[in-house]
Amino acid sequence: MILFDETENKYYGLLAHMLQGGAEYSQKDIRDMLGKYLPGEEDFEVTEALFATDEGEELLFIGTEGVIEPVLGGDFPIRNSILENQAARSLVRSPYAGHFLRKDTMDKLEKATEKVAEDWTPDDITLKNVFENGIRSSGRLFDREISVIAKAIHEKCAIRYDNVRPGRVEKKEALAFPVRIEYSVVNDRFRINAYEPVEMRFIKMNLDTMANIELADEITDVDLEAEYAEFIKLNTRKVVLDVEPVDHIIERCFRVFSYYDRKARYDREGRVYRLEVSYLKADENEVIKNILSMGSHVVVMEPRAIQKEVYRRILAASKQYA
């Protein structure tokens, strides 16, 4: 194992994070981080060597009274790969970066990457199976709208907007406090999460259905980020899928669930990918439709309620052809 080569060692990023932080870690802290940050199965021989606490066996950390701390003092050098440098360079050209990074940060980024060769740009990447009526096909980048919404999030103020979807929604000069901007690769769409003060609940809207977005005078002293985090905690559901290791199916799984938090690992014995998808309760119907769209290549392992609903829908569909 090449310990300090980030292209050869999957532990590099985690070790760099731990060494750079300079904090003390218990064995539970280490196990939690290994499970959270490292893909695939844990190599116990490697982790025991990296986090050894017995005298004479310490490599990077030293053990004292049940916790370990870094042996190295000062900053740990973190190197970007060529690809990461080029990706950083592409941020300077992004139409959106300036809405989320301060001008002095953008200037520093420009200066730090001015000698990076631009061998590629995001426009060179071909995305397949993308929703045909998305941003790229329409040519509407929503640059001004995102700027307004990002400013509202930063200043904790409201926006006024119209949202008209014939036969479904019709709002004129509605008021909401935005808390998050999301983007889905497969749908090629932006979604806005916001607090609706009249209905006193959090809502989601597709940005392309919104119009006439402007900053409003209303300001809230409520910590909406904390409120939204609590809302997410109370309304988050999880579905566990076993996915056949077929390239186009694996790729499609990650694309159709691009709106959601995901964790995946490969089960060598079962020869399947175990995919955990976290979603909001309001999105459950969409999640089930995405699962059904992949046919027999995907099996729902849990929860039981989703298994029963998938079975019910398959059975109902089969009766149409009886």
C-alpha positions as CSV (number, residue, x, y, z in Angstrom):
1,M,0.0,0.0,0.0
2,I,1.3,3.5,-0.9
3,L,0.1,5.3,2.2
4,F,0.6,8.9,1.0
5,D,-0.5,8.5,-2.6
6,E,-4.1,9.6,-2.9
7,T,-4.5,7.8,-6.2
8,E,-3.5,4.4,-4.7
9,N,-4.9,4.6,-1.1
10,K,-8.5,4.9,-0.3
11,Y,-7.6,5.8,3.3
12,Y,-5.7,8.9,2.2
13,G,-8.6,11.4,2.4
14,L,-9.7,10.2,5.9
15,L,-6.1,10.2,7.3
16,A,-5.5,13.7,5.9
17,H,-8.7,14.9,7.5
18,M,-7.8,13.4,10.9
19,L,-4.2,14.6,10.9
20,Q,-5.1,18.1,9.7
21,G,-7.7,18.4,12.5
22,G,-5.2,17.5,15.2
23,A,-8.0,16.2,17.5
24,E,-8.2,13.2,19.7
25,Y,-10.3,10.2,18.6
26,S,-11.7,7.3,20.5
27,Q,-12.0,3.8,18.9
28,K,-15.8,4.5,18.5
29,D,-15.0,7.8,16.7
30,I,-12.6,5.9,14.3
31,R,-15.2,3.1,13.6
32,D,-17.9,5.7,12.9
33,M,-15.7,7.6,10.5
34,L,-14.6,4.4,8.7
35,G,-18.2,3.5,8.1
36,K,-19.2,7.0,7.0
37,Y,-16.3,8.0,4.7
38,L,-14.8,4.8,3.3
39,P,-16.6,2.9,0.5
40,G,-16.7,-0.9,0.4
41,E,-15.6,-3.4,3.1
42,E,-13.1,-2.5,5.8
43,D,-9.6,-4.0,5.6
44,F,-9.1,-4.8,9.3
45,E,-5.3,-5.5,8.9
46,V,-4.8,-2.1,7.4
47,T,-6.9,-0.2,9.9
48,E,-5.3,-2.0,12.9
49,A,-1.9,-1.0,11.5
50,L,-2.9,2.7,10.9
51,F,-4.6,3.1,14.3
52,A,-2.3,1.0,16.4
53,T,-1.9,2.1,20.0
54,D,0.5,-0.5,21.3
55,E,3.9,0.9,22.2
56,G,6.4,0.5,19.3
57,E,3.6,-0.1,16.7
58,E,2.3,3.5,16.3
59,L,2.7,4.8,12.8
60,L,0.6,8.1,12.6
61,F,-1.2,8.2,15.9
62,I,-0.2,7.6,19.5
63,G,-2.5,6.2,22.1
64,T,-3.1,7.7,25.5
65,E,-5.8,6.6,27.9
66,G,-8.3,5.2,25.4
67,V,-7.9,7.8,22.8
68,I,-5.4,8.5,20.0
69,E,-3.9,11.7,18.7
70,P,-1.7,12.5,15.7
71,V,2.0,12.0,16.0
72,L,2.7,14.7,13.4
73,G,2.6,18.3,14.4
74,G,1.6,21.2,12.3
75,D,-0.3,21.2,9.0
76,F,-0.5,18.0,7.0
77,P,0.1,18.7,3.3
78,I,-2.9,17.9,1.1
79,R,-2.3,17.8,-2.6
80,N,-4.9,18.1,-5.3
81,S,-4.8,15.8,-8.3
82,I,-4.5,17.2,-11.8
83,L,-8.2,16.5,-12.3
84,E,-9.2,18.3,-9.0
85,N,-7.1,21.3,-10.1
86,Q,-8.9,21.4,-13.4
87,A,-12.3,21.1,-11.7
88,A,-11.3,24.0,-9.4
89,R,-10.3,26.0,-12.5
90,S,-13.7,25.3,-14.1
91,L,-15.4,26.9,-11.1
92,V,-14.1,30.3,-12.1
93,R,-16.1,30.0,-15.3
94,S,-19.3,28.7,-13.6
95,P,-22.3,31.0,-14.0
96,Y,-23.3,30.1,-10.4
97,A,-20.2,30.1,-8.3
98,G,-20.3,33.9,-7.8
99,H,-23.7,33.5,-6.1
100,F,-22.2,31.3,-3.3
101,L,-18.6,32.5,-3.0
102,R,-17.5,35.9,-2.1
103,K,-15.6,38.0,-4.7
104,D,-12.4,37.8,-2.8
105,T,-12.7,34.0,-2.7
106,M,-13.3,34.0,-6.5
107,D,-10.3,36.2,-7.0
108,K,-8.1,33.8,-4.9
109,L,-9.5,30.9,-6.9
110,E,-8.7,32.6,-10.1
111,K,-5.1,33.4,-9.0
112,A,-4.5,29.9,-7.6
113,T,-5.6,28.2,-10.8
114,E,-4.3,30.6,-13.4
115,K,-1.5,28.2,-14.4
116,V,-3.7,25.1,-14.5
117,A,-4.0,23.8,-18.0
118,E,-7.7,23.7,-19.1
119,D,-7.7,20.3,-20.8
120,W,-11.4,20.0,-20.4
121,T,-14.5,21.9,-19.3
122,P,-17.9,20.7,-17.9
123,D,-19.3,21.4,-21.4
124,D,-17.1,18.5,-22.7
125,I,-18.9,16.0,-20.5
126,T,-21.7,14.2,-22.2
127,L,-24.6,13.3,-19.9
128,K,-26.9,10.5,-21.1
129,N,-30.5,9.8,-20.3
130,V,-31.1,13.4,-19.1
131,F,-34.6,14.8,-19.0
132,E,-35.1,16.3,-22.4
133,N,-36.8,19.5,-21.2
134,G,-34.1,20.4,-18.7
135,I,-31.8,23.4,-18.4
136,R,-29.4,22.4,-21.1
137,S,-32.1,21.9,-23.8
138,S,-34.0,25.1,-22.9
139,G,-31.0,27.3,-22.6
140,R,-32.4,29.0,-19.6
141,L,-29.7,29.0,-16.9
142,F,-31.8,30.8,-14.2
143,D,-28.7,32.9,-13.3
144,R,-30.7,35.9,-12.0
145,E,-33.2,33.8,-10.2
146,I,-30.5,31.8,-8.3
147,S,-28.7,35.0,-7.5
148,V,-31.9,36.4,-5.8
149,I,-32.7,33.1,-4.0
150,A,-29.1,32.7,-2.7
151,K,-29.1,36.3,-1.4
152,A,-32.4,35.6,0.4
153,I,-31.0,32.5,2.0
154,H,-27.9,34.4,3.1
155,E,-29.8,37.4,4.5
156,K,-32.7,35.3,5.9
157,C,-35.3,37.2,4.1
158,A,-38.3,36.1,2.0
159,I,-38.9,36.1,-1.7
160,R,-42.1,36.8,-3.6
161,Y,-42.9,34.6,-6.7
162,D,-45.5,33.2,-9.0
163,N,-45.9,29.5,-9.4
164,V,-48.4,28.4,-12.0
165,R,-48.9,24.8,-13.0
166,P,-52.2,24.5,-14.9
167,G,-54.6,22.2,-13.2
168,R,-52.3,21.7,-10.2
169,V,-50.9,24.9,-8.6
170,E,-51.7,28.5,-9.1
171,K,-49.9,31.0,-6.8
172,K,-49.5,34.7,-7.5
173,E,-47.1,36.9,-5.5
174,A,-46.7,34.1,-2.9
175,L,-44.3,34.6,0.0
176,A,-41.7,32.0,1.1
177,F,-38.4,31.9,3.0
178,P,-35.9,29.8,0.9
179,V,-33.5,27.5,2.8
180,R,-31.9,25.4,0.2
181,I,-31.2,25.1,-3.6
182,E,-30.9,21.6,-5.0
183,Y,-29.9,20.3,-8.5
184,S,-30.7,17.0,-10.0
185,V,-28.4,15.7,-12.7
186,V,-30.9,13.2,-14.3
187,N,-33.8,15.7,-14.3
188,D,-31.4,18.6,-15.2
189,R,-33.5,20.8,-12.8
190,F,-33.2,23.1,-9.8
191,R,-35.5,22.6,-6.9
192,I,-36.0,25.2,-4.1
193,N,-36.8,24.2,-0.5
194,A,-38.5,26.9,1.4
195,Y,-40.6,27.7,4.4
196,E,-44.2,28.7,3.6
197,P,-45.4,31.0,6.4
198,V,-49.1,30.9,5.5
199,E,-49.3,27.2,5.5
200,M,-46.6,27.0,8.2
201,R,-44.7,24.2,6.5
202,F,-41.6,23.5,4.3
203,I,-42.3,23.0,0.6
204,K,-40.4,22.1,-2.5
205,M,-40.7,23.8,-5.9
206,N,-39.1,23.2,-9.3
207,L,-37.4,26.5,-10.2
208,D,-38.6,26.3,-13.8
209,T,-42.2,26.5,-12.7
210,M,-41.5,29.7,-10.7
211,A,-41.6,33.2,-12.2
212,N,-41.2,36.9,-11.2
213,I,-38.9,36.0,-8.3
214,E,-38.0,39.1,-6.2
215,L,-36.6,39.8,-2.8
216,A,-39.2,40.7,-0.2
217,D,-39.0,43.0,2.8
218,E,-40.0,40.3,5.3
219,I,-37.1,39.0,7.5
220,T,-37.2,36.2,9.9
221,D,-35.4,35.8,13.2
222,V,-36.1,32.1,13.3
223,D,-33.2,29.8,12.7
224,L,-34.6,28.3,9.6
225,E,-31.6,26.1,9.0
226,A,-32.1,24.5,12.4
227,E,-35.8,24.2,11.8
228,Y,-35.2,22.6,8.4
229,A,-32.7,20.2,9.8
230,E,-35.2,19.1,12.4
231,F,-37.9,18.8,9.7
232,I,-35.5,16.6,7.6
233,K,-34.8,14.4,10.7
234,L,-38.4,13.8,11.4
235,N,-39.5,13.2,7.8
236,T,-36.6,11.3,6.4
237,R,-37.2,7.7,5.3
238,K,-34.8,5.1,4.1
239,V,-35.1,2.3,1.5
240,V,-32.5,-0.4,1.1
241,L,-32.0,-1.9,-2.4
242,D,-30.0,-4.8,-3.7
243,V,-28.9,-3.9,-7.2
244,E,-27.5,-6.3,-9.8
245,P,-23.9,-5.3,-10.8
246,V,-24.9,-4.4,-14.4
247,D,-23.1,-1.2,-15.5
248,H,-26.1,0.6,-17.0
249,I,-28.3,-0.3,-14.0
250,I,-25.8,0.9,-11.5
251,E,-25.3,4.1,-13.5
252,R,-29.1,4.6,-13.8
253,C,-29.6,4.0,-10.1
254,F,-27.3,6.8,-9.1
255,R,-28.8,9.1,-11.7
256,V,-32.5,8.6,-10.9
257,F,-31.8,9.0,-7.2
258,S,-29.5,12.1,-7.7
259,Y,-31.9,14.2,-5.7
260,Y,-31.4,12.0,-2.6
261,D,-28.6,11.1,-0.2
262,R,-27.2,7.7,-1.0
263,K,-24.7,5.2,0.3
264,A,-23.5,2.1,-1.6
265,R,-21.2,-0.8,-1.0
266,Y,-20.5,-4.0,-2.9
267,D,-21.3,-7.3,-1.4
268,R,-18.7,-9.7,-2.8
269,E,-20.5,-12.8,-1.5
270,G,-23.9,-11.9,-2.7
271,R,-22.5,-10.2,-5.9
272,V,-24.8,-7.3,-5.5
273,Y,-24.6,-3.6,-4.7
274,R,-26.4,-2.6,-1.5
275,L,-27.8,0.8,-2.0
276,E,-29.3,2.9,0.8
277,V,-31.4,5.9,-0.3
278,S,-32.6,8.5,2.1
279,Y,-35.6,10.5,1.0
280,L,-38.4,12.7,2.4
281,K,-41.8,11.1,3.1
282,A,-43.4,13.4,0.5
283,D,-41.1,12.0,-2.2
284,E,-42.0,8.3,-1.5
285,N,-44.3,7.9,-4.5
286,E,-41.6,9.2,-6.8
287,V,-39.0,6.8,-5.2
288,I,-41.3,3.8,-5.7
289,K,-41.8,4.7,-9.4
290,N,-38.0,4.9,-9.8
291,I,-37.6,1.5,-8.2
292,L,-40.2,0.0,-10.5
293,S,-38.6,1.5,-13.6
294,M,-35.6,-0.7,-13.1
295,G,-37.5,-4.0,-13.2
296,S,-36.1,-7.2,-11.8
297,H,-32.5,-5.8,-11.6
298,V,-33.5,-4.1,-8.3
299,V,-34.9,-5.8,-5.2
300,V,-36.2,-3.9,-2.2
301,M,-34.7,-5.3,1.0
302,E,-36.4,-3.0,3.5
303,P,-38.6,-1.5,4.7
304,R,-41.5,-4.0,4.6
305,A,-44.0,-1.2,3.7
306,I,-42.1,-0.4,0.5
307,Q,-41.8,-4.1,-0.4
308,K,-45.6,-4.5,-0.1
309,E,-46.3,-1.4,-2.1
310,V,-44.0,-2.5,-4.9
311,Y,-45.6,-5.9,-4.9
312,R,-49.1,-4.4,-5.0
313,R,-48.2,-2.3,-8.0
314,I,-46.6,-5.1,-9.9
315,L,-49.6,-7.3,-9.2
316,A,-52.0,-4.6,-10.4
317,A,-50.0,-4.1,-13.6
318,S,-49.9,-7.9,-14.3
319,K,-53.7,-8.0,-14.0
320,Q,-54.0,-5.5,-16.9
321,Y,-52.5,-8.1,-19.2
322,A,-54.3,-11.2,-17.8
